[in-house]
Amino acid sequence: MYSVKSAYRLCMEDLVDTSHLHKPGFWSGIWKLKVPPKIKNLIWRMCRGCLPTRVRLQDKGVQCSLHYVSCDHPLENLIHVFFSCPFAQQVWRLAGLWAAVYHAMMTNVAASGVVFSLVQNLGSDLRHRMVTIIWSLWKHRNNKLWQNENETAVVVVDCARKLLSEWMDANTAAGSARHPSGSHASVHTGSAIPHVQAPSIRWQRPQLGRLKCNINAAFASTVNRTGLGAVSVMLMAHMCCPALGVLRQ
């Protein structure tokens, strides 16, 4: 049975030698993380060695300083930015993860090995907290490099906590709105405000010289938010609606 997937596998596994691109690791664990997609993408880039640390940039021919901007360490590489830097270690302690990170560092030399070990061995909540801290540390590095912002370890941890909490709350609210008990509500993914399907009613245009305003509203108790929509139709110019003000057509 031909499929695009089978053709791709044929090309990548049988027709082209891609063995040099394969890197062992717990990749499925990364993609199954219940965190924002940008965090999973960052973790994947980190484990593939694609993040533009200064050591990596010099390896690619970019002329730049090798010092880490946050602590002036002589080598800005992945293991230092995320695990060895005193600032990073302070962040891990505040997040309650330093013991697990230290153990993973003792058994792995590369940053990717540390991440794979943590993703595989930590519990669900700690695993999600860990990768979000990595994202926050990278953001801290970029803020220091490009905007010269001096964030404290408390700020870095709180930034990670807030990002993960808001993302999980939004997804919980979206799931509850998609499958409410005894109703057929759906959710608008952009605002997480559910839109309840109205009964089928045939719309009729207003009479000449009249204005019709079609409105609908919904309240989501899970996120304590209200949505309101309105569409006005007018068949005569210079009509006035007290609720909407003067409309011209």
C-alpha positions as CSV (number, residue, x, y, z in Angstrom):
1,M,0.0,0.0,0.0
2,Y,1.8,3.1,-1.2
3,S,1.8,6.2,0.9
4,V,3.9,9.4,1.2
5,K,5.3,7.9,4.4
6,S,6.3,4.7,2.8
7,A,8.0,6.5,0.0
8,Y,9.9,8.8,2.4
9,R,11.1,5.8,4.4
10,L,12.2,4.1,1.2
11,C,14.2,7.1,0.2
12,M,15.7,7.7,3.6
13,E,16.5,4.1,4.6
14,D,17.1,2.3,1.4
15,L,18.1,4.7,-1.4
16,V,20.1,7.3,0.6
17,D,22.7,6.7,3.3
18,T,21.5,8.8,6.3
19,S,23.2,6.8,9.0
20,H,25.4,9.8,9.8
21,L,22.3,11.8,10.7
22,H,20.9,9.3,13.2
23,K,21.6,10.3,16.8
24,P,20.6,7.9,19.6
25,G,18.4,9.2,22.3
26,F,14.9,9.2,23.9
27,W,13.4,11.3,21.1
28,S,9.9,9.9,21.5
29,G,9.9,11.1,25.1
30,I,10.6,14.7,24.0
31,W,7.8,14.8,21.5
32,K,5.3,13.3,24.0
33,L,5.9,16.0,26.5
34,K,2.8,18.0,27.5
35,V,4.4,21.4,27.2
36,P,4.1,24.3,24.7
37,P,5.4,23.2,21.2
38,K,8.2,25.9,21.3
39,I,9.7,24.2,24.4
40,K,9.7,20.8,22.6
41,N,11.3,22.4,19.6
42,L,14.0,24.0,21.8
43,I,14.7,20.7,23.6
44,W,15.0,19.0,20.2
45,R,17.4,21.6,18.9
46,M,19.4,21.4,22.1
47,C,19.8,17.6,21.9
48,R,20.7,17.9,18.2
49,G,23.4,20.4,19.0
50,C,21.7,23.1,16.9
51,L,21.4,25.9,19.5
52,P,23.6,28.8,18.5
53,T,25.9,29.0,21.6
54,R,29.1,30.9,21.0
55,V,31.1,27.7,20.8
56,R,28.7,26.3,18.2
57,L,28.9,29.6,16.2
58,Q,32.7,29.5,16.1
59,D,32.5,25.9,14.9
60,K,30.4,27.2,12.0
61,G,32.9,30.0,11.2
62,V,31.2,32.9,13.0
63,Q,33.8,35.2,14.5
64,C,32.6,35.9,18.1
65,S,33.7,35.8,21.7
66,L,33.5,32.4,23.4
67,H,32.7,33.9,26.8
68,Y,29.3,33.2,28.3
69,V,27.5,36.5,28.7
70,S,25.8,35.6,32.0
71,C,28.9,34.7,34.1
72,D,31.8,35.5,31.8
73,H,32.9,31.8,31.7
74,P,35.5,31.3,29.0
75,L,33.3,28.7,27.0
76,E,29.6,29.2,26.3
77,N,28.6,25.7,25.4
78,L,25.4,23.8,26.1
79,I,26.5,22.0,29.2
80,H,27.6,25.2,30.9
81,V,24.6,27.4,29.9
82,F,22.1,24.9,31.2
83,F,23.8,22.9,33.9
84,S,27.3,23.9,35.0
85,C,26.9,27.7,35.3
86,P,26.5,28.8,39.0
87,F,23.5,30.8,38.0
88,A,21.9,27.8,36.3
89,Q,22.6,25.6,39.3
90,Q,20.9,28.2,41.5
91,V,17.9,28.1,39.3
92,W,17.8,24.3,39.5
93,R,17.9,24.5,43.3
94,L,15.1,26.9,43.5
95,A,13.0,24.7,41.1
96,G,13.7,21.7,43.4
97,L,15.5,19.7,40.7
98,W,19.2,20.1,41.4
99,A,19.6,16.6,43.0
100,A,18.2,15.0,39.8
101,V,20.2,17.3,37.5
102,Y,23.4,16.6,39.4
103,H,22.9,12.9,39.2
104,A,22.3,13.1,35.5
105,M,25.4,15.2,35.0
106,M,27.5,12.6,36.9
107,T,26.5,9.9,34.4
108,N,26.4,11.9,31.2
109,V,29.1,14.1,29.6
110,A,27.0,15.8,26.9
111,A,24.0,18.1,27.5
112,S,21.8,15.9,25.3
113,G,22.6,12.9,27.5
114,V,21.6,14.8,30.7
115,V,18.3,15.8,29.1
116,F,17.5,12.3,27.8
117,S,18.2,10.9,31.3
118,L,16.0,13.4,33.0
119,V,13.1,13.0,30.6
120,Q,13.3,9.3,30.9
121,N,13.6,9.0,34.7
122,L,11.7,12.0,36.2
123,G,8.0,11.8,37.0
124,S,5.5,13.6,34.7
125,D,5.2,16.8,36.7
126,L,9.0,17.1,37.3
127,R,9.8,16.3,33.7
128,H,7.6,19.1,32.4
129,R,9.0,21.5,35.0
130,M,12.5,20.5,34.0
131,V,12.2,21.2,30.2
132,T,10.4,24.5,30.9
133,I,13.3,25.6,33.1
134,I,15.6,24.9,30.2
135,W,13.5,27.1,28.0
136,S,13.6,29.8,30.7
137,L,17.3,29.6,31.1
138,W,17.8,30.0,27.3
139,K,15.5,33.0,27.3
140,H,17.5,34.5,30.2
141,R,20.7,34.0,28.2
142,N,19.2,35.8,25.2
143,N,17.7,38.6,27.3
144,K,21.2,39.2,28.8
145,L,22.9,39.0,25.4
146,W,20.6,41.2,23.4
147,Q,18.9,43.5,25.9
148,N,21.4,43.5,28.8
149,E,18.7,42.4,31.2
150,N,20.0,41.1,34.6
151,E,17.3,38.7,35.7
152,T,17.5,36.9,39.1
153,A,17.2,33.2,39.5
154,V,13.8,33.7,41.1
155,V,12.6,35.5,38.0
156,V,13.8,32.7,35.7
157,V,12.0,30.1,37.8
158,D,8.8,32.1,38.0
159,C,8.8,32.7,34.3
160,A,9.0,29.0,33.7
161,R,6.3,28.3,36.3
162,K,4.0,30.9,34.8
163,L,4.4,29.7,31.2
164,L,3.7,26.0,32.1
165,S,0.8,26.9,34.4
166,E,-0.9,29.1,31.9
167,W,-0.4,26.6,29.0
168,M,-1.8,23.7,31.1
169,D,-4.8,25.8,32.3
170,A,-5.6,26.9,28.7
171,N,-5.5,23.3,27.5
172,T,-7.6,22.0,30.4
173,A,-10.2,24.7,29.7
174,A,-10.2,23.9,26.0
175,G,-10.6,20.2,26.7
176,S,-13.5,20.8,29.1
177,A,-15.2,23.1,26.6
178,R,-14.8,20.5,23.8
179,H,-16.4,17.7,25.8
180,P,-18.8,19.2,28.3
181,S,-21.2,16.9,30.1
182,G,-24.5,16.7,28.3
183,S,-23.8,19.4,25.7
184,H,-22.3,19.9,22.2
185,A,-20.1,22.9,22.9
186,S,-16.9,23.5,21.0
187,V,-14.0,25.9,21.7
188,H,-12.2,28.6,19.8
189,T,-8.5,27.7,20.2
190,G,-7.4,31.3,20.0
191,S,-9.2,32.6,23.0
192,A,-10.4,29.4,24.8
193,I,-13.9,30.8,25.0
194,P,-16.5,28.1,24.1
195,H,-19.0,28.7,21.3
196,V,-22.2,26.8,21.9
197,Q,-24.0,25.6,18.8
198,A,-27.3,27.4,18.4
199,P,-30.4,25.6,17.1
200,S,-30.9,25.8,13.3
201,I,-33.0,29.0,12.7
202,R,-33.5,30.4,9.2
203,W,-32.3,34.0,9.1
204,Q,-34.6,36.7,7.6
205,R,-33.5,40.1,6.4
206,P,-35.0,43.1,8.1
207,Q,-37.8,45.1,6.5
208,L,-36.9,48.2,4.4
209,G,-35.9,51.1,6.7
210,R,-35.3,48.8,9.7
211,L,-32.0,47.7,11.3
212,K,-31.4,44.1,12.6
213,C,-28.7,43.3,15.0
214,N,-27.8,39.6,15.4
215,I,-26.1,38.9,18.7
216,N,-24.9,35.9,20.7
217,A,-23.1,35.5,24.0
218,A,-21.5,32.7,26.0
219,F,-19.9,32.3,29.4
220,A,-17.1,29.8,30.2
221,S,-17.2,29.1,33.9
222,T,-13.9,27.1,33.7
223,V,-11.9,30.2,32.7
224,N,-14.4,32.9,34.1
225,R,-14.6,34.6,30.7
226,T,-17.5,35.9,28.5
227,G,-17.6,36.0,24.7
228,L,-19.9,38.3,22.8
229,G,-20.6,38.6,19.0
230,A,-22.8,41.0,17.0
231,V,-23.6,41.5,13.4
232,S,-25.8,44.3,12.1
233,V,-27.7,44.4,8.9
234,M,-29.3,47.6,7.5
235,L,-31.3,48.2,4.4
236,M,-31.4,52.0,4.7
237,A,-28.8,54.7,5.2
238,H,-28.4,56.9,8.3
239,M,-30.1,54.5,10.7
240,C,-29.4,54.8,14.5
241,C,-29.3,52.1,17.1
242,P,-29.0,53.4,20.7
243,A,-26.9,50.4,21.8
244,L,-24.4,50.6,18.9
245,G,-24.4,54.3,18.0
246,V,-24.9,55.8,14.6
247,L,-24.2,53.3,11.7
248,R,-23.7,54.4,8.1
249,Q,-23.9,52.2,5.1
